[in-house]
């Protein structure tokens, strides 16, 4: 077996056993583009070997997606995809595990009118509202991972020979998800234990506020009472542990919806709705985005924060050390699942229910009363760097360092 095939099989096993943690008798849904066919086949095989009842694969294709945006009737983007949303919801309610393998070209929708993209985002988000609430409350197991496509590889390695780019991206992915280790499962167990240790420390602290200070950033974030820091593994409603993101380097919680003030500047481009947004900042007043600026695609960013009322508030605060495997690779991946794990980040939009004690069993109204934001969107953007300092304010008013020059202070 070739070295590539060995690593691919290890990666598929990680997706099934660490990511989704497929259980005997469980239905599994795999969402992927045709570019990822070889990996998908390995994932399907590993899922059946783990005892899956059945594995359903939902395929997509970049060329077909682009043709729809270029040629479909304008009204087609105003129709909610209730047919597909209903199936996803039915499977989630039945406890199916969801595996999504992402490979999209970050520039796939370059040149598409913004109105088409915005309308598609809104209708899809509305149709998936209940499904999204179940996923954010971790009612079922779900996991995101990646596989290269030519367009994505071209974006990450523009200076390499075209025929070498996909191979280079595969090598990067294998390394960052630890599939290049002799025992990837053991490597993940050690990594997840370290993330839990960080989360446990922060949960014991129960800071009232976090203060961010760095170039272009002076931001204060209040944290809800009885907030919960999470990292690595999550537990679904059936008590099964799973890992939502492969890779993951973050420890995160939810901010108090109304307790954010000041300005924060991005440190990496954001790939959103098929476009690259760069050089942007948000200014918050009373928790709400009061000002948006961007050097590139400011209109797209404004469209994002106008998706609904909650899109002008934060739903996540995540801590990631600047010295992390992804950051140390010195690559910009133009894919949030990688770039967010190279940098401290925040998220515009809805919060995860499990970020407050007992939140998984609360209604949206009860979560709002606890200070958590609700929105049809949840979009991460990167704010960390080697120059970012973060301080925590204790209950008795003391300020303690949490991050110093981009890395953990403890």
N, C-alpha and C positions, 0 to 999 in steps of 0.2 A: 504494500500500500504506500502511495506517495506521501511525502511530508504534508502536502496540502490536504490530501484526503484525511489523514490522521487528525489534523487540526480542525477540519470541517466537522468530522464526526464528534470530536470533543466539544466543539461549539454547539452542535445540535443537542448533545447530551446536557450541556449547561442550560440551554433554553428550556428543555423539558424538565430537568430535575431541580435546578436552582431557580430559574425564572418562574415558570408556571407551576412547578412542583405537581405535575400531573398525577392524579390518584387513580387506583384501580377502579374500573367501572365508570369513569368520568368521560363526558363528551368534551372534545377539544376543537376549538375553532382557530384556524390559522389564516391570518390576513396578510397577503404578500403580493408583490408585483412579480411579473413573469421573469424579471432579471434575477430573482432569488430562487429560481426553480430547483437548483441543485441542493441548496441548503434546506428548502422546504421539504423535499423528498426525504432528507435525512431526519428532519424534525418529525415528520409523520411516522417514520419507521421507529424512532426512539419513543414516541408517544405510545404507539401500540405495544412496544416492548415493556413500557411502564404499566401496561394494563388498561389503556384507554378503551372505552366502550366503542367510540367511533371518532374519527378525525375528519372534520369538514374544512376544506380549503376554499377560501374566497380570493380569487385572483383579480389583479388590476394590471393595467398596462399604460405606461406614460404616453405613448403615441395616441392611444384611444382617448385618454384624458385630455390631451392638448387639442385633439380634433373636436371634442365636445365644447371646450371653451371658445374655439375659433368659429365653429360652424353651427352649433345648436341654436334654436330659436331663443330669443331674449327671455321669453316667459318661462322657458324650461328651468331657469335659474331661480325662479320664484316659487317653484313647487317643492314642498317638503318631501323628502324621500322616506315617507312613512313605511313603505314596503320593506325596505332594508332595515330601517330603525326598529320596526316591529320584530323582525327575526332576531336581531341582536338582543333586544330586551327579553324576548322569550327564552333564549338560550342562557342569558345571564341569570334570570330568575330560576332556571332549572339547575344552576350551579356549574354550567360549562366553563372551562378555562379558556381564556382568550389569549392568543399569541399573535402579536403583530410584528412583522419583519419589514422595516422601512428601508427604502433604497432610492427615493425620489431625487431627481436632479433639482438642486436648489433654485435653478433658473428656469424651471419647467414652464412657468406661467409668465415669463418675461414678455412684455408687450401686450398682454391681455388687458382689456379695459378694466379699471378698478371696480366699476359697478358690478360686473359679472362675478368677480371674485368675492366681493362683499356680499352680494345676494346669495351666492352659493354657501358661504360660510354661515350666514344667518339662518337659512332654511335648514341646513344640515344640523346646526347646533340646536335649533328649536325641536326638530324631530327626535334628537337624541337626548333631550333634557333628562328624562327619567333614567335612561341607561347611564348617563354621565353621573347622576347623583348616586346610583348604586356603585359605580366604579370608584368615586371619590370617598365613599364610605367603606370601601373594601368589602363589599358584600359578596364578591366573587373574585377569583384569582385572575390576574391579567399581567402580561409581561411584554415589554417592548424591546426589540433588538434590531439589528441592521444587517444589510448585505450590500455590496457595491453594485452600482449601475455605472454605465460608461459616463453619463452626464455628471454624476456626482464625483466620480474619480477624476474626471477632467477638471472639475472645479477645485478639488483639494490638491492635485499634483499637476498644475498647468505647465511646469517646466520639464517634466519627465517625458520621455518618448511616449506617444499615445498608446502604443501596444503594451507598455509596462504599467500604466496607471491603475488598472483594476487590480493587478497583482500587488502593487504597493498598498492599495487601500485594504485589500484582504489582510496583508501582513499587519497593518496598523490595527485593524479590528481584532484579529486573533490575539494580539499582544494586550490590548486594552481590556478585553473580556477574560484574559488569563487562559485562553485556549491553547496558548503556546507552552503552558506549564506541564510538567510531567504528570502532576495530579491536579487538574483544574478544580475539581470539587473541593479538595482539601484547601487549596489556595483561596477559594471563595468563602469557605467556612471561617478561615482566619480573618479575612477582610471584613466579613459581616460582623464578627465578634468585636473588631475594632470600632466599627461604626456604632454598634450598640453601646460601647463604653462611652463614646463621645455623647451620644444622646442621653444616657443615664446621668452623666455629669451635669448637663444643661437642665434636665428635668429636676434635679435636686436643687439647682440654683433658683429656678422660677423668677427670672429677671422680670422687672416691670417694663423695661424699655431696652431697646438696643440703639446705639448711636453709631452711625457710619461716618467716617472722615477719610477723604482721599481727593485726588485731583478731580475737580468738578462735582464733588459729592459732599454734601453736608446734610445728613438725613437722620431723623429720629423716628423710630418705629415702636409704638406701644404693643405689648403682647397681652392677650386675653388672660383673665384669671383662670388658673388650672389648665393652662395650655400644655400641650404634649409635644415634645421633640421626637421625631421619628427618623430612622435611618436604616437603610438596607432592607431587612425583611419586614413584611407586613403580615397580619393574620386576617383571614377572611371570616365570614360569618359562620363557617363550619369548623373554625379552629385550625385551618390548614395555613401554614406559613408559605409565602411566596415572595419573589423579588420583582417589583414592577419594572425596573430598568436595568438592562445589561448593556453598558457598564453603569455603575453608580458609585459616587464618591461623596454624596451629600448627606447632611443631617439638617432636617427642616421642620418648621412649624408654621402656624398661621398667625399673621399679625392681627391686631385689633383693627377692624374696618375703618374706624374714625380717628385712629391714633397715629397717622402718618403725616409728617410735615417736613418741608425742606426740599432740596434738589438732589437728584441722583443721576449720574451720567453712565452711559453704557461703556463697556470696555471691549466688547466684541460685537460684530455684526449679528443681526437677528434675521434668520430666514423664516419668513412668514407669508403664507398664502402665495407661494411661488415667487416671492420677491425678496431681495436683500435690503434690509433697513440698516443704516450705519450712521455713526456719529450722532446718536440721539440722547436726549435727556428728558426727564419728567420733573416738574415742580408740583409738589403736593401741598394742599391747604385743607386742614380739617379732614385728612384722609383721602381727599379727592384730587385727581389730576387736574390742576388748574392751568398748566401750560405744557405744551409738547413742542419740541424742536428736533429736527433731524437733518443731517447733511445729505442723506440719500433716502428717497421714498418717504418723505414726511407725510404725504397724503395717505399712504397705506397705513402708517402708524396712527394717524388721526382716525382713520376708518376703524381700526382695531378698538380704540378707546371709546368710540361712539357706538359699538355693537349693542350695548344696553347700558342701563344705569350702573350696574356692578362692574363694568369694564373700565371704569375710571378709578377703581379702588384696587388695593393689593389683596391677593389671596394666599401668597406664600412668601416666606423668607427662608432661604437655604444657605447654609454655610459649607463651603468647599475650600480646602487649603490651596493656595497658589502652587505649592509643591505637591502636585498630584500626578499620577501617571499620564493623564491626558494633557495637562498643562506642560509637563516636561517633554512631551513629544514635539512641542513647538509647531504644531499644525493647527490651522483653523479648519474645522470640519464642515461648517455651514449646515450643521445638523444639531438641533437643540440637545438631543440625548447625549451627544459628546460634549459640545461646547459648554453646556450647563454644568457638567462634571469636571470642568477645568477651571471653574470660577464661581465665587459666590454669586448668587443670583436671586432675583425677586420674580414674582409672577403677577401680571395683571389678570384680574378676574376672580373666579370662584375658588374658595378654600376647600381643603380636605376636611371632612367632618371629624375624622379621627385625631385631628390636631387639638382637640379639647377633650378632657376626661368624659367618657360616656357619649362622645359625639356621634358615634356610629348608630346609636339608637334614637337620636333626636330628629325632629322634623326640621324643615328649612326655616320655619319661623322661630323655633327654639334655638337653632344655630345662630340665626341673626341676632337674637337676644343676647347670646353669649359673645357677640362681637365678630363673628365670622362672616365674610363676604359671600354673596351669591351672584353668579353670572353665568351666561351661556358660554363664556370663553375662559380659558386658563392658558396664558402664554408666558413662558419664562424668558427673561432677558438677563444678560450677564453684566455684573457690576464689579466683580472682583479683580484684583491685580496685586502685584507685589508692593503696591503703595497704599493699600487699603487697611485702615485700622477700624476695629469694631469694639465697642465698649458695652458692657451690660450694667444696668442700673438695678441695684438690689432693693428689697423692700424697705430697708432702713436708710436708703438714699446714697449709698456708696456706689462709686463707679469702678468697675473692674474690667481689665482687658480680656477680651475674648479672642480677638485676632490682632496680631501685631505684624505689620508689613506683609499682610496677605496670608499668614499662617496661624495655626492654633497657638494660643498663649498658654494652654495647659494640656 
